[in-house]
Amino acid sequence: MPLVNEAQFTSAKLNYLIIGGGTSGLALAARLSEDPNILVGVIEAGSHDVNIPEITVPGKMGHAIMNPKYDWTFFSVPQRHANNRVILQPRGKGLGGSSLINFLGLVRPTKDEYNVLEELGNSGWNWKSLIEYTKKSETLEPILISPEEGKNFAVVPDPEAHGTDGPVKKSLPTVYTDVHTMLFDTAQTLGIPRNPETSNGNPLGSLTSFVSVDQKTATRSHAANAYFDPNSDRENLLVLTSAQVLKVILKPGSDGRVQAIGAVFIIDGVEYTVEGVQNDVILSAGTFQTPQILELSGIGNKDHLNKHGIETVIDLPGVGENLQDHILVPTIVEIDGKYETMDVLLEPAEAKKHEELYKQGQGVLSTCPSAAFIYFPATTYGAVGDIEKWQEQAEIYNATNLALCDQPELKRGLQKQYGIQKRWFTDPNHAQSEIIYFTGHLTVPSAKPISGKRYTTLINTLVHPLSRGSVHISSPDPLTPPAIDPNYFSNEADLNLLVNSLEFTLKFYSTPPFSDVVKDFVMPSPEILGTRLREFIKDNCGPVFHPVGTSAMLPLSLGGVVDPELKVYGTANLRVVDLSIIPMQLACHTQSTAYAIAEKATDIIIGGRADI
């Protein structure tokens, strides 16, 4: 059945109710509804729109951000350690969620990062399992570049590492420039080799990313057109859009655990209730809104709930804690005007030309403008003495943060995580930093491109921050956005490491052959280089839109929110299926992980066990 109205939805006798039709939620719904005897319902706050250029056209990635129709346009609370800035935290809104507005990358983490999930107490959550579920979600499209080009652009795929029959289309960029190759050549000079196949659990080095683009149509492949649209005629899949969930309906269970039986939602100011869910209620509202809905439903830290007048159903201090995201700081230079970048679209004649080219699946609009990444460990930019010094600083700040933590379970969980991060920090096989290449002038508040000029952006990123933030309700009103506090640089070791990583990134602009194309610095400006980089970072840092951790899959004794079967502690049938379950940040772009979580969750829910 296609999209339904509120009357059809509230009268249905659902087996499964999924709250949030985003990346994980829609994938889960499609898989569960493969059984015609199961009735699945999905509630999504956004709409289902098709053929929106800001979403579907790869070269327009990012254009839907800050559009309230497709982006929740959340902002952080003032960041105390980043000059009190209030920082944008985009999240996708609409069927497909953040897969509608992300930057298209399909990059996997290391084997160890997935295996750490099991090390932290989650049996069955490991590389061997998750890589198979990742492959199940994707179809690798034909490689169109020659073997020689593959070597230059650092992409020689191993067919065994990729899926061949999944819903999400996975391809390589179709437009490359000499600057792309120069970047990788310069990385080689600076000690970072090309890595032609990063999907086998080792993403270190220079790589050209696979992207979620259907190369036959030159359009974005996202959860809605990959998982929902082909299955929208199923009688047992009901999807209600433009409906925001206010809370989960809970009741006492016969075995002492709380039973989830439905949800309250609102459409155009009118409240509705869907009840009688026979199997599970599943939260797939994402890292910001899953903990918000849990707290509004009475599940969370009792002190925080009491402050907002919400009756505590389950006292669960881990809800909304442990927020982590990659931290970025952009650098932009003007380059030689002979190179074609996304900046051509600022010129009316060029923009018209590329609109016409796009109709044939060609030109800069047909491809992802940000598909070259460089991952590297701290040993790349720090000598042994530097790393020892950074580690000492990190441990001092870790101890301070632990002392401030007043929840014993959360403190134990943080100690466990810090121990793992200490191991990763000194391991030359673990990335601490990433450079993201954008072929053009990245949209930033502090600098504007000039029509007729060409630019290149290198975004420096810290992939394993030690700082931990939180997401909590800021009001008992469900329509009030949550208080999102990434808590950037609360562990000052993050800032120190980012300064050194940024200094290394800036070397690319002065090292041949990349330096040969550079004409002038845009940001940081020349007078900032060197002594004022710390303030530059505080003034310009932001998220990479990969938030995780706020409904952590950890033992209850370590501050966990869900168990390995994704059930919220203290409940019989309330599960979480989204990136909020990931307890430690991954050195990757998290889209693939979101799909893998949904694919694995399907088998857990149907099979009743996690060790599969």
N, C-alpha and C positions, 0 to 999 in steps of 0.2 A: 504494500500500500504506500502511496506517496505521502507527502506531508499532510498531517491531520490537524483538525482544529481542537480547541480545548475540550469541547463536549465529547468528541470521539476519544480523546486521550484519557480523560478522567473516568470514563465509563469502561475502559478496557481492564481486563483481568491479567495484569502483567506478571510474567515470571521474573523478569529483570527490569529494573528501572535504572537507567544511566543518566546521571546529572552532568551535563556538559558534552556537547557534540563536537569536541575538538579533535586534535591529532590522535590521542589514545582512545577517546570515547567513541568516535565513529568507527575506528578500526575494530574495537571490541564489539560494538553493536553488529557490524557486518558479519563478524565471525560467529557470534552467538546465534544469530538468526539463520545461519546455514541449516540448523535443525528446524524443520517446519513445525515441529511440535512445541517450540519455545516461542513465547510472545515477548518481544523486546521493545521497550519504550525508551526514547531519548528526549530529554528536555534541553533545549539550547536557547540561550539568551539572545543571540544574534539571529540574523536572517540567513536565507540560502539564496545567494545571488550568483548567477553564472555570467561568464563572459565580461567580467569587469576588467578592463585593461590594466588598472593599477595592481590587480592581483594576478591575472593570467599571463601577462607579458613578462618574460624573464628579465629583460633589460629595465623594467620599471619596478624591480623589487625594491621594497622600502617605501614606495610612494603611498601605500595605504596606511602607513604608520602616522598617527596623529589625526586620522580620519575617524571620528567617533562611531561611524557606522561599522567599521571593520576592526577598530582598535579600542580597547577599554580606556586607553590614554591615562593609565595610572601614573602617579608621581610618588616618589619617595618622600618620607619625612625629611626635614632638613638634616643634612649629613654633617655631623659635628666635626669630623676629621677631614672634611673636604670643603672647608670654607662655608659651611652651613648651606650648601646648595641643595635645592630641591630638584631631583633628577628624574627624567622620564623613564618609565618602566613599561614599555609596550607589551600588550598581550592581545592575541587575536580574538576577534569577536565575530561569530557567524559559524555556520556549519563548516568544519575544517579547522577552526581555532587558529592557533599560531602557525600552522602549516600554510595558511593563506598569506601571511605577511612576513614570514621569515626570509632569510637571505639564501635559501635554497640548498645549503651545504648538506652533504651526506658523508660525514666523516665519523669513523668509529674510534672508540677509545683503545687503550692498551689491554692486553689479556689480563694483566695484573689488576687493573682497575675494576674489571668485571669480577675477577676472582676474589677481590677484597669484599664484595657483597657477601660471599659465602663465609669468608674469614670473620666477618662481623656478626655471624650467627644466622645467616639466611640460607639454609640448606637448599640446594638446587639452583641457586642464583649464581651462575658462574659463566665464564667465557664460552665453554663448550655448549651450554644450553642457549645462551642469549645470542650467540652468533647464528645459530640455526633459525631462531625466531626472526632475527634481522633479515636473513636471506629469504625467509618465507614472506616477508612484507614487500619485496622488491623484485623488479625485473630489470636486469642490465641490458640496455639497448646496444645495438651494434657499435663497435668502435670505428669511427670514421677517419681517424688520423693514421698516418703511416707508422710503421715501427720506428723509423728514424725520428719522426716528430714525437712519438711517444717517449723516446729517450730524452729528447730536448725538454719536453714539458713534464717530465717525471711522472709518466703514467703508462705502465705496461701491465695491465690487469691480469691476475691469475683467475681464470674462469671459475675455478673451484671455490673462490672466496665470495662469489656474488650469487644473488638469487636469479632465477630464470622464469619464475611463474607467479610472481607476486603482484599485487595491485599497483604499487607505486612505481612509476617509471623513473629509471635511474640512468643518467647519461653523462657524457663529458661536454664541456663547452664546445661550441662550434666556431667561435672566433678567437683567434690568438694574435698577439702582437710580439714584435721583437723585444719589447720591454719585459714581457713575461719571461722570456729566455734569459735576458740580461739579469733579471732579479735572481734567478736560480744560479747563474754563473757567478754572480757576486756572493751569494750565500756559500757557494763552494769555496771561493777564495777566503771567506771568513770562517771556514771550518765546518760548514753544514752541507752534507752531501744530498744529492737527489734521492728520493725514495719512490721508486716506480710502482710499488704496491703497498699501500698502507692499510688495507682492509683486513690483513691477517693478524692484527693485534700489535703492530708496531708503527705508529704514525709519526715517529721522529723523522726530521729532515724536511726537504722541500717537496711539495706535492701539488699536483693539480687535482682539485676536489671533484668528485662526482657530485652531481646536482640533481634535484628532483624536478627534472624537466623532461617532458615528452618530446623527443627530438623530431618525431614525425609531424607534430603540429606546432612545435616551438612554443609550447605553453607550459605553465607550472603544473606539476602533478602534486596534488594535495589530498588530504584525507577525504574531502567531499567528492571530488571527481574520481578518486581511486577506489574508495571503499563504499561510499553511499550511492552515488548516481547509478552505477551498474546494477545495484540491488534495490533500488527505490520502489520497484513494483512488488516486492515481497509482502504478502498479506500479514506476515508476522513481524514486521519491522515498522513501528510507528514513531514518527519524528515530529515533535512539536517545536516550532521556532518562535522567536520573539517572546520567550517566556523565561523570566528570571526566577530561579529557585531562591526561596527565603530561608527554608530550613528543611531538614529531614524529620519525618515523623517517627518517633521512637516510642516503644512501650516495653514494660518489663517482660522478660521471657521466662518460661517455666523452669529453665536450668540456671537461673540467676544472671544470665547474660541479657543484655539489652537487644531487643528485636527492632530492626528497621522495617517499617511497613509502607512507607510512601514519602511524599514531600508536599510542601506548600509552595506554590509559585504565583507569580503575578504577571498579568498581561494588561497593559494600558490602565494601570491603577486598580484593577480588579483582582482579588485573590481567589485562587482555586486550590483544590486539594485532590491529589491522586493517592489512593490508598489500596490496601489489599495486595500488595506485592508479595508474590508467593515464595520467591527464592531470595534474591539479593537486591539491595539498593547499592549502587556503585557510584562513587564520587570520581568524576574525571574532569573536575573544574580547573585543574592546573595548580601550580605551586603557590599562587597568590589567593585563589578563591576556594580551593578545597579546604584549607585551614579556616578560612572565614566561615564557610558553611558549617563546618564541624562545631566551631564555637557558637554560632547562632543556634545550633541544635542542642547545645548544652554539653558538648564534649570538648574539654580543654582544661587549662589550669584554673582550678576553682577560684583562686583569688582574682584572676583576671575576669572571669565570668561574673563573679559577685560585684565587681566594680561597675559592670554594665547592667546589673539587675537581671542577669540570666540565670535561671535555675540550673545547677550542675547535675547532669545526668551521669556523666563519667568524668572523674578527676584524672585528666591525662596531661601532665605538664609539658610533654614534648610537642603538642599541637602548636604549629606556627613558629616553632624555634628552628635553629640550625639552617637558616636561609643562606645559600651560597650562590654566587654567580661569578662568571669570569669578569674581570675588571679591565676595561680598555682605555687607551689614550691614543688619539689619532695624531699622525704627522702628515703634512701635505706639502708637496713641492710643485712648482711649475716645471714642466718639461718641454723639450723641443716640440715645436708646433707641427712637425711632420708626422707625428704619431697620432693615430686615431684613438680617441678615448670617448667615454660617455659624455664628455663636455661638448661634443659636436651637437648634441641635442639642444643646446642653448641657442643655436643659430637657426633661424626659421627655415632657411633653404635646406640645410643639412638635416634638420628634424623631419621635414617633409620627405626628403630622399629616403631616410631610414624607415619612415612609416610605410613607404611603398615597398622597400626591400623586405620589410617584415611580412608583408602579404605573401611573399615567396619563401618565408622561413629563413631569411638572410639578414645580414646587418647586425649592428650592435644591440638592437632590441630583441633579437632572437636568442640571445645567450646570457649567461650569468656574468655580470661585470666584476664579480668577486669570487674567484675560484682558485686562486693561488695562495697556499698557506705554507708557513714555515714553522715547524715545531722544534724546540730545542731545550736542552736541560740547562740548569744553572751553571754547570761546568763549562758551557760554551762562553759565557761572559764573566766568569769568576774563577780566580785561581783558588787553590786549596785553602789558603789563608782567608780569602774573601768569604768562601763558603762557610768556613768554621765561624767567622765573625757573624755572618748573617744568621747562622743557626743558633748561636748564643743569644742574639737579639730576639729571635723568634721564641726561644724557650722562656726568656724573661717575660715577654708580653703574653705568652701562653699562660704562664703561672699567674699573672695578674688577672687575666680574663677568667681563669678557673676560680680564683679567689672570689670574684664577683658573682659567680653562679651560685644561687641559693637552693637549687634543686639537686639533690644527690645523684639522681639518675642521669640528669643532663650532664653533670660534671663527669661522671664515669664515662659517658658516651664521648664527650669531648676529649678526655684523656686518651681514649682508645683511638680516636681519629687523629689526634696530634701525633701519636706514636707512629701511625702509618705514614702520615705526611713527612715526619722526620726521616723515615726510611726512603721515601720517594725523593726527598730534597737532595740527598747525596748520591742518588743513583743516576749514572749517566744515561740510562735507558728510559728515564722518565722526564717528560717535558715539564718545565715550569713556566715557559713562555711560548707565545705564538705571535707570528706576524701575519696579518691578514692583508692581502694586496687588493686594492680597489682601483680599477682602471678609470680614474677620473677624480674629480674633486668631491670628496664625501660631503654630504650635507651636515654642516655643523653650525651652531649658533654664532660662533666667534669669527667666522671667515666666509666670504662669499666669492664664488668664481666669477671671472670676468669673461664675457662672451668673446670668442676668438682665440682664447688661450687654452692650453692643454695642461692637464694636471695628473699627478699620481698620488695616491694615498697609501701609506703603510700604517696599519693600525697595530699598535703594540698591546699585547694582552697577557695578563697574569692568569694562568689556567688553574692553579691550585691555591687560592687565597686561604690564609689562616683565619681571617676575620669571619665572624659568623653574625648573621643578622636575624631578623624575625618578621613575621607577618601576623598581625592580630586585628580583631575588630576594633574600630575606633568609636563605635556607637552601637547601641542595641538595634538601631534602624538598619535592616538588611540592605537597603539601597545606598547606604553610605559606603564609599570605598574603604577597603581595609587600610590600616596603617602599615605601610611597607618600609622597613628599615634595613637596607642592605648592610649598614654599619661599616661602610668602606673605611679601611685603614684603622679600625679600632685596634688591630694588631699592627703596630707601626712597621713591623718587619715586611708587611706587604708593600708599603710605600717605599721602603729602602730597596726592596728587590725590584720594584717597578722602575725606580730611577735608574738602576744599573741596567736593566733590560732595555729601557728606552735609549740609554746612551749607546748600547750595542746596536739597536735598530737604526739610530742616526748615522752609524758608520756606513750603512748601505749607500747613503747619498754622497759619500766622499770616497767610495771604493769603486774602481772600474770593474766591469763595464757599465754598471748602473749609473755611476757618477757622470758618465759621458752624456746622458740625456737630461741631466738636471740643470735648470736655468736659475732658479731662485727658490728660497724658502718662503712658504706661506705661513705654516705653523709647525713647530714653534718658530717665532720670528728670531732672526739672528741674535738680537740682544738678550733673548731668554736662554739661548744655548749655554749649557754649563751651569752657572751658579743658581739660576732661578728655575731649574727643572722641577723641583719639588712642588713649588707653587703652581707651575704650569699643569702638572698632573692633577693637583687638587681642583684646579679651575676647569679642567677639561675631561676628567675621567667619567666613565659611565659603564653601564652593563653591556654585555654581548647578547643579551636576551636569552640566556640559558639558565634560568633560575631552577634550583632543585632544593630538596632537603626538608621541607616544612611539614611533611607527614612521614617522617623517616621510617624506613623498614629496618628496624633494629629491635633487639630484645627489649622488653619493657624495663629491665634493669639498667639499660643504657640510654633511656629516654626515648624509646621507640614509640611510634604511633600505630604502625601496622605490623603484623607478623608475616612470615614468608608466604602465607597464602593470601596476603593483602587484606586481611580482616583487621578492622580497627579493634584494638584491645578493649575487652569488656563487652563486645558486641558479638552476636551470633551470625550476622549476615550483612553488615555494613562494610564494604570494601573501598579501597582507593586504588585507582588504576590511572596513574599519570606520573609525570616526572617528579612530583613532590615526594615520592617514596625513596628516591635515590639519596642515600645518606651522606655521600661524599662526592664533591664535584669531579667531573670527568674531563680529561684533556681531549676534547673532541667537540663537534657541533652536535647538539643533543637530539636532533630530529629522528635519526635512526633509532636511538634508544627509546624514544617515545613510542614508536611503532612496535619495537621488540617487546616492550612491556605489555602492550595490548595483546600481541600474539601469544605471549606466554600466559598472560592472565586468562585468556580463553580456555586454555588447556587446564589451568589450575581450577577454574570455576566448574568446568564440565567434569574434570577428572577428580577433583577434590583433594589434590595434593600438589605441593610445590616442587618436589624433587623429580621433575620430569624434563 
